[in-house]
Amino acid sequence: MEAMPLPTLKNGKPGIFFLDEVMSSLTEPFKFSLVGKISGNRSLVPNSEIYVAFARLGLKRSFDLRFLPRGFLILSLHCEEDYAFFWTRGQMMVGPLGIHFSKWTPEFNLQEESPIAPVWVRLPGLPIHLFNKKSLFALAKILGNPVKMDDFTADSSRSTFARICVELNVLEPPVKQIWVGWGDHTQEIDVVYEKIPGYCLDCKMLGHSTNVCYSHGKIPKPDRSKPADRSPPQTEAPTVPAPPEGAAPVIVPGPQP
């Protein structure tokens, strides 16, 4: 590990500034870590049962759970496959509790969710000889951090497009086109995003955008105390103008049973 920095002053206050190479070594053990936010009645399920639920999933390697205040936990995994398993599923249930996963970063705090999310991306028309992990991960790094390929891409059984999951910062504008080239050949490839989640700058949470946030009053919160109206929509009978005086009446057929 790199040597630790010495204390210094900033705005009259003592502290320590970690250089990039030092921070890189400190965060290396957490490169396959996710933050879990637990929803539901936390008192119903003790920490030991949550740990057992993770252990029963049959992961390839061991894992560590760190329980934090306010219903948060940090899940530290030790291989790429286990990390992709949790990250791409997004959430899991442990009895009555739901656990929603988000990206761990060194800047993580309990008040703000990371704007980094796993997004499935399609690359239509990609040359077939690039349907391999090394080539696809190299291309995916143009967009963000690659997580995994889908099975049809991995075995080249679907050659119309390559599909790969990539970690994206949803606050940044997405790249819409990339190119590949070799020799005298250059080819442009469209980037198709299956679903980019919104991020609320008020709540600091993934899942909805700022302009549709209930919490800060931008739009009225729906009244969930009233039952939803599930009756089928009423269809009005078609109308026709009245026939001229003396003309034969026009018969409009009704709806067929």
N, C-alpha and C positions, 0 to 999 in steps of 0.2 A: 504494500500500500504506500501511496505517496506520503511524504512528510506533511504533518498537519500545519496549517498556517498559524501565525502568531496573532494575538489580539491587536486590534487597531481601533481608532476612533472614527466615528461618522456622525456628523451633526452633534458633536459633543458627547456621544454615547459610545461606550466600549462594545466591541463585538468582534466577530471573525468573518472574513470573506473567504469562501472556499473556491479555489480555482477549478476550472473545468475538469482537468485531469484527476484532481482529488475527488470531486463530486462524482465523476464517472466510476471510480473504484468503489465509492460508498454506495452507489445505487445499483451496482452490478447484481448483488444478491436479490434485488427486487424487480429484475427485468421481466419476469413472468408473473407479476402481481396484479391483482384486481381489488377494487374496493366494493364491498357488498353493503347495500343499505337494506336493513331489515324492516319490513312493514307488518303490522299486526300486533296482537297483544304479546309483547316480548316476555311477560312473566309466565306464559303458558309453556314455554319451551326453554329448558336450561341450556347453557353453553355446551354441556357434554352431549346432549342429544343432537345439537347442530353438528358437532364434530363427527359423531357417528354417521349422520346422514351423508356427509361428504365422504367418509371412509368407505361407505357401501357402494359408491359409484364405480369402483373398479378402475381407478386411475392408474396410469403407467408408472408414475413415480410418487414419492411421498409429497406431502403438502404441509403447510403451516397455517394456522388460523390465529389471528390476533384480534381480540374483541375490544372495540373502542366505545367511548360514550355515545349517547344519542342514537343507538341502534345501528352503528356502523361496525364493520369488520374488514380486516385486510386478509385476503386469501393469497398466499405466496405459493406458487407452483414451481416445479423444477424441470419442466421440459416443455418444448414448443407444442406438442400434441395435446397435453392437458390444458395448457393455456388457451389454445384454440377451441377446445371443447366447451369451456365455460364462457369464453368471450363471444363466441358466435351464437350461443343459445340465449345469452342476455339475462336470464333469470332462472330461478328454481324455487320449488316449494319445499318447505320442511314442516310437515304437519300443517297447522293453520297459518304459518308464517310465509311470507314471500320475501325472497332475497333478490334484489336488482343489482346487477354488476355494472361497474363503470371502470374506466381506466385509472390505474394508479400512476401518479407522476410525483416527482419530488416536491411539487408545489401543492400537493393535496392538503386540503383542510376540511373541517367538518361543515363549513358553511357554503362551500362551492363545489359543484360537481364538474369534473373535467369535461371540456367540449370535444374530446376525442371519442369517437364511436366506431364500432366495426360496421363497415358498409360493403355489401356485395356489389362487385363491379363486373361488367361484361365488356369484353374486347372482341367485337364482331369482325370477322374477316382476317383474324390473325393467322399468319402462315403456320401450317401444321407442324413444321420442324421446331417451332417455338413453344409447342405444348409440352413443356417440361418445367420442373420446379425452378431450376436455376434461371432459365430465361424469363419465366413469368414473374418470379420474385424481383428480378432486376428491373423489369418494366413496371411492376407495382410500386417500387420505391420512388418512381417519379411522382406518384400520387400520395403516398403515405407509407406506413409500415405494413408490409404484407403479413397476413396471419395464416391463411390456408387456401388451397384450391378445393373446388368441389370434386366429387368422385368422377363425374363424367369428363372433367378436364384432366384429371390426373391419369386416367387410363385412355385418353384420346378417343373415347367412344362417341363423343359429340364434337364435330369439327367446325360447326357453324360459328361458334364463339367460345372464347375462353372465359371462365368465371372464377373470380378470385376475391377473397375477403381482404379488405384493406382497412387499416386504422386511419380515419380521416379526422382532421380538425374541422368540425362542421361550421365554424365561424369564418373559415376562409373560403373564397370562391373556388368551386371545383374545376379541375382541369377537364376540358371537354374533348381534347384531341391530343394524341401523341404520335410519334413516328418511329419507325424502325428502318434500318438500312444496312446494307453490306455491298461491297464492291461499287458498282454503278447504280445499284437499285435502292430506291427510297420509297417507302409506302406509309401513308397516313392511316392511323387507326382511331376510330371514334371510341370514346369512353362513355359507356352507358351505366348510370348509377341506378340500382334497383330501388332504393329508398334511403334518402338522407334524413335523419331525424332532426327536428327543430331543437333550438336551444334558447332558453329564456334568459335574457340578460338581467331581468329583475330577480327571478328566483334563483338564478345560477344553476339551472337544472336542464338536463336533456329530456326530450319527450314532447315539448310544445314550444312554440316560438313566442317572442315577447308580445306580439300584437294580439295573441289570443289567450293571454294570461288572466285567469280568474282572480288570482291572489291580489293583484294590484289594481283591480277595478277597470281594466281596459275594456272588458266585455262583461255583461251580467252573468253571474253564476247560475246555471240551470237549477230550477226548484225540483230536487229529487224526492221531496215529500209527496208529490202528486204522482199517481201512477201514469205511466206513459200511455198515450193514446195509440193503441195497436189496431184500431178498426181500419178496414180497407178504405182507400180514398173513394169519395163519391164521384161518379162519372155523370156529368150532365148529358141529358138527351140532346142530340143535335137539333138545331133549329134551322128552318128554311123560311124564306120570305113568303108572305101570304100570296096566293095566286091571284091574278087579275080577276075582276068580277066576271062571272060566267065561265071561267076556265075550269077544267077538270081538277079535282083536288090532287095534291101530291102526297103519296103515302110514303112515310119514312119508316123503314124496318127497325124494330127494336133490337136490343142486344140478344144474341143467340145464347141459349142455355149451354 
